Structures are given as structure tokens and as C-alpha cells.
Amino acid sequence: MKKPAFSSKTQKQRYLVTIKALRAKNFSNNLPFLILSDKLPEGQVYREYPDGRIELQQVFTVGPQYKTKVLTVLAGPDADRVREEYELL
């Protein structure tokens, strides 16, 4: 018997539940949450911290290690816009 396929809406809801649970787990351990976005230039990521700020960071390699450089810090309404865009509120 063939299993019914999940609708894309259901898949998205399951994805968001998983992402929000991982985010909450990171925050409960006082760890940041990485937000990857195909809307950012290559090598840039958002990193959200438990205190509410979001940093836009450039990721690069130095030898075998990954390093980051903070490009800007988003807080308040700017940080909330990123959370809304990725449905993290």
C-alpha cells in the first residue's frame, strides 16, 4: 500500500518545528543559533544569540580552520525582521 505524500505546507511546518526546537535547545545551553540564507552573499551567515542580537558574519578559512568576522550587529526591529523572514518568531 502506498503511503500518502506530505503536502509542501505540512513539510514546511515539520521543518519549522524542528528548527525552532534546535534553536531553543541552543539558547537553553547559552549557545548561538546559525541562520543560513541563500539571500546573503556567499560566505555570509546570520548568528543569533540568546540575548536577542543577531550578527551578520563573514565566514572564511585560515588553513584548516573556519574563522568569522562580524560585519554588523542587528538588534531590535532589524533583528526581528530577520526572525520574521525565517519564521522564527
C-alpha positions in Angstrom: 0.0 0.0 0.0 1.4 3.4 -1.0 1.8 6.0 1.8 0.2 9.4 1.2 2.6 12.1 0.3 3.0 15.1 2.6 1.9 18.4 1.3 4.6 21.0 1.0 2.8 23.0 3.7 3.0 20.0 6.1 6.6 19.5 5.3 7.4 23.2 5.9 5.5 23.0 9.3 7.6 20.0 10.3 10.8 21.7 9.2 9.9 24.8 11.3 9.1 22.7 14.4 12.5 21.0 14.1 14.4 24.3 13.5 12.6 26.0 16.4 13.4 23.1 18.7 17.0 23.2 17.8 17.1 27.0 18.3 15.5 26.6 21.7 18.0 23.9 22.7 20.9 26.1 21.7 19.6 29.1 23.6 18.9 26.9 26.7 22.6 25.9 26.6 23.6 29.6 26.1 24.8 28.8 22.5 24.1 30.9 19.4 21.9 29.7 16.5 23.2 29.8 13.0 20.8 31.0 10.3 22.0 30.1 6.8 20.4 32.1 4.0 20.6 31.9 0.2 19.6 35.6 0.2 23.0 36.6 1.6 26.2 36.8 -0.4 28.3 33.7 -0.4 30.2 33.2 2.8 27.9 35.3 5.0 25.6 34.0 7.7 23.4 35.3 10.5 24.3 34.1 14.0 21.5 34.7 16.6 22.4 34.9 20.3 20.3 34.1 23.4 20.4 37.8 24.4 18.4 38.7 21.2 21.0 40.2 19.0 21.8 38.8 15.5 25.2 39.2 14.0 25.8 39.2 10.3 29.1 37.4 9.9 31.6 36.6 7.1 32.9 33.1 7.3 36.3 32.2 5.8 39.0 29.7 6.2 42.5 30.1 7.6 44.3 26.9 6.8 42.1 24.1 8.0 40.1 26.2 10.4 36.9 28.3 9.9 37.0 31.9 11.2 34.3 34.5 11.3 34.3 38.3 11.2 31.4 40.3 12.5 30.1 42.6 9.7 27.2 44.2 11.6 25.1 43.6 14.7 21.3 43.7 14.3 19.2 44.4 17.3 15.5 45.4 18.0 13.4 45.8 14.8 16.3 44.8 12.5 16.8 41.5 14.3 13.0 40.9 14.4 12.8 41.4 10.6 15.3 38.5 10.1 13.4 36.4 12.6 10.1 37.1 10.7 11.7 36.4 7.3 12.7 32.9 8.5 9.6 32.3 10.6 11.5 32.1 13.9 9.1 34.2 16.0 
